[in-house]
Amino acid sequence: MLTFYHAPMTRSTRVLTLLVAIGALDAVEVRDVTVMRFDGTGRRDPSNPHPEGKVPLLVQDGEMIWESAAILLHLTDLFPESGLGVPVGDPQRGRYLSWLAWYAGVMEPALIHDAAGLSHPFLSATFRGPAEIRDRLSSALSTSDWLVGGRYTAADLLVSSPYLWFKDLDPGCDRIRDWVARCAAHPARATAMQMDGTALAA
């Protein structure tokens, strides 16, 4: 049994998008919960078992999986027929894992520090900055339309997500902008956004 704890229009929308893309909504119970939001609205939901009251959270047979990258990896491994992951033994598996980890460990922290106006040698040495992110993505996309194996995967879904959520966040080059547009055009994103909009309007 899979249960997905979700708050509409948050980071967990990435997981909802993947669930739509892999055709797994019938296999997963989606539970909408409230969370504290950046604007000060919302609250911690007592029905949400996440230890920090956050989303996304996936629970399988009583075991919790948290953090977007871990959940995306787990789901694409559970539903390999979707083609949105890279299976164990595939030569591209390491590249796929690396992009998921790079997003969580490098890209998102660097973008948050930059947006907050934080600057310190320790931060730039550890997480890099927007220029390094731009160069890394531009280089990766110079030989392929996608990050892994010449096809759209959960790595593209995750790594493109800041540019899709924060419209003022400029990727820095046309090659990356074109890739973000390709990611935005995936039909699962439109479906997930519609589902979130309906949930918020209820």
N, C-alpha and C positions, 0 to 999 in steps of 0.2 A: 504494500500500500504506500503510495506516494502522496504527501500533502505539501502544498506550496503556500507559504505565508507571504502575502503580497500587499503592498500599499500602492494604489494607482499613482502614476506619474512620479515615480521614484526610481532609484537604481534597479529595483526589482522588476521594472518594466522590461529590462533586458532579458531577464529569465522568462517572463511571460512571452516575449517575442520569440524566444527559442522554442518554448513549448508549442506555440502556434506553428512555427516552421517545421518542427519534427513531427507534427501531427499527434502530439501526446496529450492534448487537453482531456480526452476521454479517459486517460489512464492516471490522471492526477487530479486530486481535489484541490481547488484553488480557494484559499480562505483570505478574504480581504481584511486587513487589520489597519489600525491607525498607528502613526508614528509621529514623533516630534519632527517638525520640518524647519528648514532654514529660516523661515519668516516668523518663527515663534508659534505658529499654529500647531494643532494636533496635540497628541498626548501619547504616553506609553500605554499600549493596549495589554491588559492583563491576560487576554486570550492568546497572546503571542508568546511562544515558548523560547524565542531567541534570548540568550542570556543578557544581551544588552538592549533588548526591546527594539531591535532594528529589523530591516528586511534587506535582501531576500533571505529566506530560510526554507530549506527543503528537508522534509522528514521522511525517511524511508524505514518502515518497520521499527519505528521508535528511535532510530539513530538520526541525529541532526547533521546536516551539511550546511555550512554557512560560508559566506563570501562568494561574490558573483563568479569569479574565475573557477572556484572549486565546484560550484553548482553546475556551471556550463559544461565543465569537463565530465562531471558525473553523469549528466543527462545525455551527452553525446556518446558516452561509453555505453549507457543503458539502451540507447536507441541507435545503434550503428547503421541501421538501414537507412537512416535519414541522410547520410552522407555529409552531415554538418560537423562531424568530428574527424579524427584520424585514429584508426585503431592501433592497438599495440602490435608491434612488428612491422608496421608500415615505415618506410624510410623517412617520411615526413612527420612522424609522431613527435620527434624531438623539437622540430620547428614549431609545431602546433602548441606543445606545452610551453615552449619558451615565450611565445607571444602572449599567452594567457598570463604567465608569471610576470612578464615585462610590463604588461598593463597595470597589474596590481601593485608591483613593487617599484616601478619607475615612473610610468607615465602619469597615473592619477595623482600620486604625491607631488610630482613636479608641477603639474597644472594647478593644483590647489595652492601650493606655496606661491606660485606666480600670481594667481588671482588675489591672494591675500596680501600681496606686496611684501612678502618675506624674502629676505636675502641674507645668506650667510655662507661662508666657504664650506661648512659641513654639509649644508643642504645641496649646494650645486655639485659638490664632489660625489655625494651619495646618489642623488636623484636626477642629476643633470637639469636641463631647463628647456623652455619651449624651442629654442633653436636646435638643440640636440635631438629633441623629439621629431621635429620637422625633418631633419637630415636623415634620421634613422628610417622614418616611414617613407620618405621620398626614395631613398636607396632601395628599400625592399620592394617598392611598387614600380621600380624602373624596368623590371623584367617580367612583370606579371600584373594582371588586373587585381589580383587578390594576394593576401598575405601567405597563404599556404596552398601548395599543390595546384595552383591555377584555377581554383574554384572558391566560391563563397563558403566560409565556415564560421563556426562560433567565434573564432579569433577575430574575424572581420567585424562581427556583430559587437563584440566587446570593445575592441580598440577604437572603433569609429564612434562609440556612444557619446563621448564628451562633445564632439562636434555636432552631433544631432540634437543634443539637449540644450547646449548653450550656443545660441545662434550668433552671438558676438565673438565667439572663439574662432579665430581665423586659423586654418591649418597651416597657412604660410606658403603654399605653392599650389599651382593648378593641378598637378598630378594627384596630390592628396585630396583636393577639393573634388576632383572627378571620382575618386574612389569613395569618398563620403557620399556623393550623390548616388553611386551604384548601390551602396549599402542601404541608403534611405529608400531606394526604390523596391527593395525586397517586399513582396506582398505581405509577409508576416508582420512587418512593422506597422503597416496601415491597420491591420486587423487588431493588433495589440493596443494601438493608440485608440482605436474606436472602442474597444472593450474598457479601457481605462476611463475614457470620456463618459461612457454610459454609467460606470460605477460611481464616478464623482458626482454625476447629475442626479443620481438616485436619492 
